[in-house]
Amino acid sequence: MHPSKDVGIQILKHLSTTALANEVKPQKMEPSYPPTGAEIFQDLRTHSGFFNHLNGESHSKFNWIDFLMGWEAMKDNANPLMEFHMPLVAFDVIAHPGKGLSKCV
């Protein structure tokens, strides 16, 4: 038996009784029209936090064009190890009021 098994079981019991009872339910939003890639890229144009998840690289040299090139390459079954084929990740993208995805809500 793992030495932390009892403590882990206590934590799971606590979470399943206390924490779940106080859980805040996610808000459901009904879009006024279905979002498309156009709205996503409108928000990404001003974003600067792109991340290369294969090598952990994240800095200002990446932009929305690099993001688009990587995902377009993946759509065509490209090699993600090639520099311009890397599908970048974008965290914490801000949707500005009246633009991009916020127009759909």
N, C-alpha and C positions, 0 to 999 in steps of 0.2 A: 504494500500500500504506500502511496506517495505521502511524504510527511505533511504536506499542506492540504491533503484531501478534506479533512474535517473543516478547516477554515474556509476552503473553497465552497463546500456545501452550505455552510452558514451564510456566506456572502450571497450565493445563489438564492437561498430561501428568503433572505432579506430583500433582495431585488425583486423577486417574484411576488412578494406580499406588499411591501411598502412602496418601492420606487414605481412599480407599474400602476399602483392605485393613484399616484400623483402625476402620472404621465400627462403631458400636454398633447392633445391630439393635433395632428398636422392640419393646417388649413387647406381646404380644397378650393381651388380657383377654377372658374369656368372661363376659358378663353373666349373672347368675342369672335375670334377666327383662329384657325389652327396656325401655330407658328411654323415658319419655314426656315431654311438656311439663311435667307436674306435677313431676317430679324436677328438671328444668332450672330451673323457676321457684322451687322451694324453695331452690336454691343462689343464685339471683339476688336473693332478698329481702334478703340482707345485703350484697350487692355494692355498691360505690360508685364504680367506675371506668368509667362509661359514656362513650362517645365518639361524637360526631357526625362521621361521616367526610366529609360534604359541606363543612362549614365549619371543621373541625378543632377545634371546641369540645369541651372536656372539663372538667367541673367538677362539684361536688357537687349542683348543682340537678337533675341527671338522676337518676332512681331506676328501680327495676324496673317501676313502673307506666308510666313514659314508654317504656321499652324494649318492654313488652308492647303498648302502644297503637300504637307505630310499626309493629311487625311484624304486628299484626292489621290495621292499615290497608293494609299492603302486600298482605296476603292478599286483600283486596277490591279490588286494583288502584287504590290511592289515588295521590295526587300527593305524591312524597317531598319536594317543596319546601315543602309546608305544614308549619307547626310541629309539630302533633301527629301527622303522618303520617310523620315521619322515622324510618326503621329504625335505631336506635342499635346500636353495636357494644360488646360487653363483653369486655374482655381480662382474663386472669389471674383467672378466677372460681375461688374456693376451694370445693371440695366437702368439707364437714365430715363427719367419720366418722359413719356411720350415718344420714346425711341426704342428700337429693337424689340425685345420680348415684352417690355412693359406696354407697348401698344396693343398687344394681344389680350391683355387682361382688363 
